[in-house]
Amino acid sequence: MKFKLLTLLGATATILASAFAAEAQTALKWAHVYETSEPFHTESVWAAEEIGKRTEGRYKIDVFPASQLGKEADINQGLKLGTVDIIISGSSFAAREYAPIGVTYFPYTFRDPAHLIAYTKSDVFKRLAEGYEAASGNHITAVTYYGTRHTTSNRPIAKCADMQGLKMRVPDVPAYLAMPRACGANTTPIAFAEVYLALQNGTVEAQENPLTTIEAKKFFEVQKHIVLTGHIVDHLNTVVSKNLWSQLSDADKQIFTEVMQQAAERATKIIEEREKKLVETFKERGIQVTEVDKADFQSNVMEKVSLEDFGYKKEDWEAIRAVK
């Protein structure tokens, strides 16, 4: 009888413990607009699983890729609405909440990926990230190198002036518009998920993105030329919503930050390695890959566009340029 009672009590305790654990587990949604083949997704999945392990299952994070929970503007808004908890998104969208952080998209700000990563560890980045958090409530935990943005087109481009009158898809972001407009292109904002079709049906005849995105989204199938303008060394932020960040303990904040930064480092390494190989890959596929004089493009931007036109502070830009 005593044995049966102990067995019953043990079973009851196990059931209660399981129920408590299930009740204590917090389900979170992590959203982005990138394909499942891209490291922004694969490393987010790794991070989601790793956070679950390091918090002993207290958090279950599901990652939603490829605009499943909305376009980039939607998921940024979702941080406020509570429809998402974590996103990967560019500073161009963070700049809608706090304009100064968008200065990183001004053309030819960063020399190369190493300069970008150095910036993310600098005092100027800390100041801009804190400004964004004060304005939005959301917290940037990590930064991933997205790639160096280049131009694709259905007509040859060798110099800035060759873009005169070019129908070009550019994200509706002030600094993204600077180089194409300085070179005379007619820019059109089209949602990221709709760019392939727009290129295919001739709504636009050009676009700009990193080589890895050009491959992942298969833009090379509907474009004849890849022009290595290298106008923006781009990045993505991993952003935690105000609601979630405010509820995390200090210990959990540290876990989330450490894991997300590790995921960003892993993705950055993958992107850099892929970029090195893609130029030859595109040439093998019969795409015309053109090296250009970047100084020609840069001089046109600096002559025809000012930082102040976009609401950016010259001192922020100069501080970034000075980062070693």
Secondary structure, DSSP 8 states (H G I E B T S, - for coil): -HHHHHHHHHHHHHHHHHHHHHHH-EEEEEE-SS-TTSHHHHHHHHHHHHHHHHTTTSEEEEEE-TTTT--HHHHHHHHHHTS-SEEEEEHHHHTTTSGGGGGGGSTT--SSHHHHHHHHTSHHHHHHHHHHHHHH--EEEEEEEEEEEEEEESS--SSGGGGTT-EEE--S-HHHHHHHHHTT-EEE---GGGHHHHHHTTS-SEEEEEHHHHHHTTGGGG-SEEEEEEEEEEEEEEEE-HHHHHHS-HHHHHHHHHHHHHHHHHHHHHHHHHHHHHHHHHHHTT-EEEE--HHHHHHHHHHH--GGGGT--HHHHHHHHT--
